[in-house]
């Protein structure tokens, strides 16, 4: 069994170790961030879909609330000549307005979640960049130095 000093004294082992660790790091950097980026993009897509659905519902509700508000304003002047069924329809104004307010809160919440997803995408993309490329450089340098060390050791054995 080799000791640490003999391991470090033999450049062959050091370069093999560095190359092996870099290959492991490169494989990790290919798999992990790519998987996380895919998950976040799927989540962001789902959130955007929900946001679009809620925006459409919100627009419809907003149009209904505007119409009901105009009718309510007109009826305040003609309150004596309005039938009861029509007044019940106007009472739905408050319910629709409340629902519209809830939709606005949902929209705001979904936008925040989408922003968080964007931040996560930026993080994993930069993580992949800042860990993948240095590993590649160190791995390539280790391979070059290992080959040089091996060639020198073969030349010294031949002489």
NUDREN-146597 format. One line per 10 residues: their letters; for each residue x, y, z of N, C-alpha, C, CB. Coordinates in nm, 2 decimals. Last residue first. Glycine has a CB too. Layout:
a = X Y Z X Y Z X Y Z X Y Z  ...
This chain:
xxxxxxxxxx = 1.65 0.41 -2.14 1.80 0.45 -2.14 1.87 0.38 -2.03 1.81 0.59 -2.13  1.40 0.32 -2.09 1.46 0.27 -2.21 1.61 0.30 -2.21 1.40 0.33 -2.33  1.32 0.47 -1.87 1.34 0.32 -1.85 1.41 0.26 -1.97 1.20 0.25 -1.84  1.30 0.72 -1.97 1.41 0.70 -1.87 1.43 0.55 -1.85 1.37 0.76 -1.74  1.09 0.68 -2.14 1.22 0.72 -2.20 1.33 0.69 -2.10 1.22 0.87 -2.24  0.88 0.63 -1.96 0.92 0.53 -2.05 1.06 0.56 -2.12 0.81 0.52 -2.17  0.88 0.88 -1.83 0.91 0.76 -1.75 0.95 0.64 -1.84 0.80 0.72 -1.66  0.79 1.04 -2.04 0.93 1.06 -1.98 0.97 0.94 -1.90 0.92 1.18 -1.89  0.54 0.93 -2.08 0.64 0.93 -2.19 0.78 0.95 -2.13 0.61 1.04 -2.30  0.42 1.00 -1.84 0.43 0.86 -1.88 0.54 0.84 -1.99 0.29 0.81 -1.93
xxxxxxxxxx = 0.43 1.28 -1.85 0.50 1.21 -1.74 0.52 1.06 -1.78 0.41 1.21 -1.61  0.26 1.32 -2.07 0.40 1.37 -2.07 0.48 1.29 -1.96 0.41 1.52 -2.04  0.02 1.21 -1.97 0.09 1.15 -2.09 0.23 1.19 -2.10 0.01 1.20 -2.22  -0.02 1.38 -1.76 -0.01 1.24 -1.73 0.06 1.17 -1.85 -0.14 1.18 -1.71  -0.05 1.63 -1.89 0.07 1.61 -1.80 0.09 1.46 -1.77 0.05 1.68 -1.67  -0.29 1.57 -2.03 -0.16 1.61 -2.10 -0.04 1.58 -2.01 -0.17 1.76 -2.14  -0.47 1.52 -1.82 -0.44 1.42 -1.93 -0.31 1.45 -2.00 -0.55 1.41 -2.03  -0.46 1.76 -1.69 -0.42 1.64 -1.62 -0.38 1.53 -1.72 -0.53 1.59 -1.52  -0.57 1.92 -1.89 -0.43 1.95 -1.84 -0.38 1.82 -1.77 -0.43 2.07 -1.74  -0.83 1.81 -1.90 -0.74 1.81 -2.02 -0.59 1.83 -1.98 -0.78 1.91 -2.12
xxxxxxxxxx = -0.92 1.86 -1.63 -0.91 1.73 -1.69 -0.82 1.72 -1.81 -1.05 1.68 -1.72  -0.91 2.14 -1.63 -0.83 2.07 -1.54 -0.81 1.92 -1.58 -0.89 2.07 -1.39  -1.11 2.19 -1.83 -0.97 2.24 -1.84 -0.87 2.16 -1.75 -0.96 2.39 -1.80  -1.33 2.06 -1.72 -1.28 2.02 -1.85 -1.13 2.07 -1.87 -1.36 2.08 -1.97  -1.37 2.21 -1.49 -1.34 2.06 -1.48 -1.28 2.01 -1.61 -1.47 1.99 -1.45  -1.43 2.46 -1.59 -1.30 2.44 -1.52 -1.27 2.29 -1.51 -1.31 2.51 -1.38  -1.68 2.38 -1.72 -1.57 2.42 -1.80 -1.44 2.42 -1.72 -1.59 2.56 -1.85  -1.85 2.30 -1.50 -1.82 2.22 -1.61 -1.69 2.25 -1.68 -1.94 2.22 -1.71  -1.89 2.51 -1.32 -1.83 2.39 -1.27 -1.79 2.29 -1.39 -1.93 2.31 -1.18  -1.99 2.73 -1.45 -1.87 2.75 -1.37 -1.82 2.62 -1.31 -1.91 2.84 -1.25
xxxxxxxxxx = -2.20 2.61 -1.60 -2.09 2.68 -1.67 -1.97 2.68 -1.58 -2.13 2.82 -1.71  -2.37 2.51 -1.40 -2.32 2.42 -1.50 -2.20 2.48 -1.57 -2.43 2.39 -1.61  -2.43 2.75 -1.27 -2.36 2.63 -1.20 -2.30 2.54 -1.30 -2.46 2.56 -1.11  -2.56 2.89 -1.46 -2.43 2.94 -1.42 -2.35 2.83 -1.34 -2.44 3.06 -1.33  -2.79 2.72 -1.47 -2.71 2.75 -1.59 -2.57 2.80 -1.56 -2.78 2.85 -1.68  -2.88 2.74 -1.21 -2.83 2.61 -1.26 -2.75 2.62 -1.39 -2.95 2.51 -1.29  -2.95 3.02 -1.20 -2.85 2.95 -1.10 -2.79 2.82 -1.16 -2.92 2.92 -0.97  -3.13 3.05 -1.40 -3.01 3.12 -1.41 -2.90 3.06 -1.32 -3.03 3.27 -1.36  -3.34 2.89 -1.30 -3.27 2.86 -1.43 -3.14 2.93 -1.44 -3.37 2.90 -1.54  -3.40 3.03 -1.06 -3.34 2.89 -1.05 -3.27 2.85 -1.19 -3.45 2.79 -1.02
xxxxxxxxxx = -3.50 3.26 -1.17 -3.38 3.27 -1.09 -3.31 3.13 -1.08 -3.41 3.32 -0.95  -3.73 3.15 -1.29 -3.63 3.22 -1.38 -3.49 3.23 -1.30 -3.67 3.36 -1.42  -3.87 3.07 -1.07 -3.82 2.97 -1.16 -3.71 3.03 -1.25 -3.94 2.92 -1.25  -3.92 3.32 -0.96 -3.84 3.23 -0.88 -3.78 3.12 -0.98 -3.92 3.17 -0.77  -4.10 3.41 -1.16 -3.97 3.48 -1.14 -3.87 3.40 -1.06 -3.99 3.61 -1.06  -4.31 3.23 -1.12 -4.23 3.23 -1.25 -4.10 3.30 -1.23 -4.32 3.30 -1.36  -4.39 3.31 -0.87 -4.34 3.18 -0.89 -4.26 3.17 -1.02 -4.45 3.08 -0.88  -4.48 3.57 -0.93 -4.37 3.56 -0.84 -4.31 3.42 -0.85 -4.42 3.58 -0.70  -4.69 3.50 -1.10 -4.58 3.58 -1.16 -4.46 3.57 -1.07 -4.62 3.73 -1.17  -4.86 3.37 -0.92 -4.80 3.30 -1.03 -4.68 3.37 -1.09 -4.91 3.27 -1.13
xxxxxxxxxx = -4.93 3.60 -0.76 -4.86 3.48 -0.70 -4.79 3.40 -0.81 -4.96 3.40 -0.62  -5.07 3.75 -0.94 -4.95 3.81 -0.88 -4.87 3.69 -0.82 -4.99 3.91 -0.77  -5.28 3.58 -1.00 -5.19 3.62 -1.11 -5.06 3.67 -1.05 -5.26 3.73 -1.19  -5.41 3.57 -0.75 -5.35 3.45 -0.81 -5.25 3.48 -0.92 -5.46 3.36 -0.86  -5.49 3.83 -0.73 -5.39 3.78 -0.63 -5.33 3.65 -0.68 -5.46 3.75 -0.49  -5.68 3.84 -0.94 -5.56 3.93 -0.94 -5.45 3.88 -0.84 -5.60 4.07 -0.91  -5.86 3.66 -0.84 -5.79 3.62 -0.96 -5.66 3.71 -0.97 -5.87 3.64 -1.09  -5.96 3.80 -0.63 -5.89 3.68 -0.60 -5.81 3.64 -0.72 -5.99 3.57 -0.57  -6.09 4.01 -0.78 -5.98 4.04 -0.69 -5.90 3.92 -0.65 -6.04 4.10 -0.56  -6.29 3.86 -0.91 -6.18 3.93 -0.99 -6.06 3.96 -0.90 -6.24 4.05 -1.06
xxxxxxxxxx = -6.44 3.78 -0.69 -6.37 3.68 -0.77 -6.26 3.74 -0.85 -6.47 3.60 -0.85  -6.54 4.04 -0.63 -6.46 3.96 -0.53 -6.38 3.85 -0.60 -6.55 3.90 -0.42  -6.69 4.09 -0.85 -6.58 4.18 -0.82 -6.48 4.11 -0.72 -6.63 4.31 -0.76  -6.88 3.89 -0.83 -6.78 3.89 -0.95 -6.66 3.98 -0.92 -6.85 3.93 -1.08  -7.01 3.97 -0.60 -6.94 3.84 -0.61 -6.84 3.84 -0.72 -7.05 3.73 -0.63  -7.11 4.22 -0.68 -7.01 4.21 -0.57 -6.94 4.08 -0.57 -7.09 4.23 -0.44  -7.28 4.15 -0.89 -7.16 4.24 -0.92 -7.06 4.22 -0.81 -7.21 4.38 -0.93  -7.49 4.02 -0.82 -7.38 3.93 -0.85 -7.26 4.02 -0.88 -7.42 3.85 -0.97  -7.68 4.21 -0.79 -7.61 4.17 -0.67 -7.49 4.08 -0.70 -7.71 4.10 -0.58  -7.78 4.23 -1.05 -7.68 4.33 -1.01 -7.61 4.29 -0.88 -7.75 4.46 -0.99
xxxxxxxxxx = -7.96 4.02 -1.03 -7.84 4.01 -1.13 -7.74 4.11 -1.09 -7.89 4.03 -1.27  -8.14 4.13 -0.86 -8.06 4.01 -0.82 -7.94 3.99 -0.91 -8.15 3.88 -0.82  -8.25 4.32 -1.02 -8.17 4.37 -0.91 -8.09 4.25 -0.85 -8.26 4.42 -0.79  -8.39 4.17 -1.20 -8.28 4.25 -1.25 -8.19 4.29 -1.14 -8.33 4.37 -1.33  -8.59 4.07 -1.03 -8.49 3.98 -1.10 -8.37 4.05 -1.15 -8.56 3.91 -1.22  -8.74 4.30 -0.96 -8.66 4.23 -0.86 -8.55 4.14 -0.93 -8.75 4.15 -0.77  -8.73 4.58 -1.19 -8.79 4.46 -1.13 -8.69 4.39 -1.04 -8.84 4.37 -1.24  -8.73 4.94 -1.15 -8.66 4.82 -1.18 -8.72 4.69 -1.12 -8.51 4.83 -1.14  -8.83 5.19 -1.09 -8.89 5.12 -1.20 -8.82 4.99 -1.24 -8.89 5.21 -1.32  -8.68 5.30 -0.88 -8.82 5.27 -0.86 -8.88 5.19 -0.97 -8.89 5.40 -0.84
xxxxxxxxxx = -8.42 5.36 -0.98 -8.44 5.25 -0.88 -8.59 5.21 -0.86 -8.38 5.28 -0.75  -8.28 5.51 -1.17 -8.41 5.46 -1.20 -8.46 5.35 -1.10 -8.41 5.40 -1.34  -8.03 5.58 -1.07 -8.12 5.69 -1.11 -8.26 5.63 -1.12 -8.07 5.75 -1.24  -7.92 5.33 -1.04 -7.93 5.42 -0.92 -8.03 5.53 -0.94 -7.79 5.47 -0.87  -7.90 5.23 -1.29 -8.02 5.20 -1.21 -8.03 5.28 -1.08 -8.01 5.05 -1.17  -7.66 5.33 -1.38 -7.78 5.37 -1.45 -7.90 5.35 -1.36 -7.80 5.30 -1.58  -7.49 5.19 -1.21 -7.49 5.34 -1.21 -7.61 5.39 -1.27 -7.36 5.39 -1.28  -7.54 4.93 -1.28 -7.57 4.97 -1.15 -7.58 5.12 -1.14 -7.46 4.92 -1.05  -7.44 4.93 -1.54 -7.59 4.91 -1.52 -7.62 4.95 -1.38 -7.62 4.76 -1.53  -7.17 4.97 -1.49 -7.24 5.07 -1.57 -7.40 5.05 -1.55 -7.21 5.05 -1.72
xxxxxxxxxx = -7.12 4.73 -1.35 -7.10 4.86 -1.28 -7.18 4.97 -1.36 -6.95 4.89 -1.27  -7.17 4.54 -1.54 -7.25 4.54 -1.42 -7.24 4.68 -1.35 -7.22 4.43 -1.33  -6.95 4.60 -1.71 -7.09 4.61 -1.76 -7.19 4.62 -1.64 -7.13 4.48 -1.84  -6.73 4.55 -1.54 -6.75 4.68 -1.60 -6.90 4.70 -1.65 -6.66 4.70 -1.72  -6.77 4.28 -1.49 -6.78 4.38 -1.38 -6.80 4.52 -1.43 -6.65 4.37 -1.29  -6.73 4.17 -1.74 -6.86 4.16 -1.68 -6.88 4.26 -1.57 -6.88 4.01 -1.62  -6.46 4.24 -1.78 -6.56 4.29 -1.87 -6.70 4.28 -1.81 -6.56 4.21 -2.00  -6.35 4.09 -1.57 -6.33 4.24 -1.57 -6.44 4.30 -1.66 -6.19 4.28 -1.61  -6.40 3.83 -1.65 -6.46 3.88 -1.53 -6.46 4.04 -1.53 -6.40 3.83 -1.40  -6.23 3.82 -1.87 -6.38 3.80 -1.89 -6.45 3.86 -1.77 -6.41 3.65 -1.90
xxxxxxxxxx = -5.98 3.86 -1.75 -6.03 3.96 -1.85 -6.18 3.95 -1.87 -5.96 3.94 -1.99  -5.97 3.63 -1.59 -5.97 3.77 -1.53 -6.03 3.87 -1.62 -5.83 3.81 -1.48  -5.95 3.43 -1.77 -6.07 3.44 -1.68 -6.08 3.58 -1.62 -6.06 3.33 -1.57  -5.70 3.51 -1.88 -5.83 3.51 -1.97 -5.95 3.51 -1.88 -5.83 3.38 -2.06  -5.54 3.48 -1.66 -5.55 3.61 -1.72 -5.68 3.61 -1.81 -5.43 3.63 -1.81  -5.57 3.20 -1.61 -5.62 3.30 -1.51 -5.64 3.44 -1.57 -5.54 3.30 -1.39  -5.44 3.11 -1.84 -5.58 3.07 -1.81 -5.64 3.17 -1.72 -5.59 2.93 -1.76  -5.18 3.22 -1.80 -5.26 3.25 -1.92 -5.41 3.22 -1.90 -5.21 3.18 -2.04  -5.11 3.09 -1.57 -5.12 3.23 -1.57 -5.20 3.28 -1.69 -4.98 3.29 -1.58  -5.10 2.82 -1.65 -5.20 2.86 -1.55 -5.22 3.01 -1.55 -5.15 2.82 -1.41
xxxxxxxxxx = -4.88 2.85 -1.83 -5.01 2.80 -1.87 -5.12 2.85 -1.78 -5.01 2.65 -1.89  -4.68 2.92 -1.65 -4.72 3.02 -1.76 -4.86 2.98 -1.82 -4.62 3.02 -1.87  -4.66 2.69 -1.50 -4.70 2.82 -1.44 -4.75 2.92 -1.54 -4.59 2.87 -1.35  -4.57 2.51 -1.70 -4.70 2.49 -1.63 -4.75 2.62 -1.56 -4.69 2.38 -1.52  -4.32 2.63 -1.75 -4.42 2.62 -1.86 -4.56 2.59 -1.80 -4.39 2.50 -1.95  -4.20 2.60 -1.50 -4.22 2.73 -1.55 -4.33 2.73 -1.66 -4.09 2.80 -1.61  -4.18 2.32 -1.49 -4.26 2.39 -1.39 -4.29 2.53 -1.44 -4.18 2.40 -1.26  -4.01 2.28 -1.71 -4.14 2.22 -1.71 -4.23 2.29 -1.61 -4.13 2.07 -1.67  -3.78 2.42 -1.62 -3.85 2.46 -1.74 -3.99 2.41 -1.75 -3.77 2.43 -1.86  -3.72 2.26 -1.40 -3.76 2.40 -1.38 -3.83 2.46 -1.50 -3.64 2.49 -1.34
xxxxxxxxxx = -3.65 2.02 -1.52 -3.75 2.03 -1.42 -3.81 2.17 -1.41 -3.71 1.97 -1.29  -3.43 2.11 -1.68 -3.55 2.05 -1.74 -3.67 2.06 -1.65 -3.52 1.90 -1.79  -3.25 2.18 -1.48 -3.30 2.28 -1.57 -3.42 2.23 -1.64 -3.19 2.32 -1.68  -3.20 1.93 -1.36 -3.27 2.04 -1.28 -3.33 2.15 -1.38 -3.17 2.10 -1.18  -3.07 1.80 -1.57 -3.20 1.75 -1.51 -3.27 1.86 -1.44 -3.17 1.63 -1.42  -2.85 1.97 -1.59 -2.94 1.95 -1.71 -3.07 1.90 -1.66 -2.88 1.85 -1.81  -2.72 1.94 -1.34 -2.78 2.07 -1.38 -2.88 2.05 -1.50 -2.68 2.17 -1.42  -2.67 1.64 -1.36 -2.74 1.71 -1.25 -2.80 1.84 -1.30 -2.65 1.73 -1.13  -2.52 1.57 -1.60 -2.64 1.51 -1.56 -2.72 1.60 -1.47 -2.62 1.37 -1.49  -2.29 1.72 -1.63 -2.37 1.70 -1.74 -2.51 1.66 -1.70 -2.31 1.60 -1.84
xxxxxxxxxx = -2.17 1.72 -1.38 -2.22 1.85 -1.43 -2.30 1.83 -1.56 -2.10 1.93 -1.46  -2.11 1.45 -1.36 -2.20 1.50 -1.27 -2.26 1.63 -1.32 -2.14 1.53 -1.13  -1.91 1.44 -1.56 -2.04 1.36 -1.57 -2.14 1.41 -1.48 -2.01 1.21 -1.54  -1.72 1.61 -1.45 -1.78 1.64 -1.58 -1.91 1.56 -1.60 -1.69 1.61 -1.69  -1.65 1.47 -1.22 -1.72 1.60 -1.21 -1.79 1.64 -1.34 -1.61 1.71 -1.17  -1.54 1.24 -1.33 -1.65 1.23 -1.25 -1.73 1.36 -1.23 -1.61 1.18 -1.11  -1.32 1.37 -1.47 -1.42 1.29 -1.54 -1.55 1.27 -1.46 -1.36 1.15 -1.59  -1.19 1.47 -1.24 -1.25 1.56 -1.34 -1.35 1.49 -1.43 -1.13 1.62 -1.43  -1.10 1.23 -1.12 -1.20 1.32 -1.05 -1.26 1.42 -1.15 -1.12 1.40 -0.94  -0.93 1.13 -1.32 -1.05 1.06 -1.27 -1.15 1.15 -1.20 -1.00 0.94 -1.18
xxxxxxxxxx = -0.74 1.34 -1.33 -0.82 1.30 -1.44 -0.94 1.23 -1.41 -0.73 1.22 -1.54  -0.63 1.32 -1.06 -0.70 1.44 -1.11 -0.79 1.42 -1.23 -0.59 1.55 -1.15  -0.53 1.06 -1.07 -0.63 1.09 -0.98 -0.71 1.22 -1.02 -0.57 1.12 -0.84  -0.34 1.08 -1.27 -0.45 0.98 -1.29 -0.57 1.02 -1.20 -0.40 0.84 -1.26  -0.17 1.27 -1.15 -0.24 1.30 -1.27 -0.36 1.21 -1.30 -0.14 1.31 -1.39  -0.09 1.12 -0.93 -0.15 1.24 -0.91 -0.23 1.28 -1.03 -0.05 1.35 -0.88  0.04 0.90 -1.05 -0.08 0.88 -0.97 -0.16 1.00 -0.95 -0.04 0.82 -0.84  0.26 1.03 -1.18 0.16 0.94 -1.26 0.03 0.93 -1.18 0.23 0.81 -1.28  0.42 1.14 -0.99 0.33 1.23 -1.07 0.23 1.15 -1.15 0.41 1.31 -1.16  0.49 1.03 -0.69 0.47 0.97 -0.82 0.37 1.06 -0.90 0.42 0.83 -0.81
xxxxxxxxx = 0.47 1.18 -0.47 0.60 1.18 -0.53 0.58 1.13 -0.68 0.70 1.10 -0.45  0.21 1.13 -0.38 0.24 1.26 -0.44 0.37 1.27 -0.51 0.24 1.36 -0.32  0.25 0.86 -0.30 0.15 0.89 -0.40 0.18 1.03 -0.47 0.01 0.89 -0.33  0.44 0.89 -0.11 0.48 0.82 -0.24 0.38 0.84 -0.34 0.50 0.67 -0.21  0.29 1.03 0.08 0.41 1.09 0.02 0.45 1.02 -0.11 0.52 1.09 0.12  0.09 0.85 0.14 0.05 0.97 0.07 0.18 1.04 0.01 -0.01 1.07 0.17  0.19 0.51 0.06 0.16 0.62 0.15 0.13 0.75 0.07 0.28 0.64 0.25  0.05 0.22 -0.09 0.14 0.34 -0.10 0.10 0.44 0.01 0.12 0.40 -0.24  0.08 -0.12 0.00 0.00 0.00 0.00 0.09 0.12 0.00 -0.09 0.00 0.12
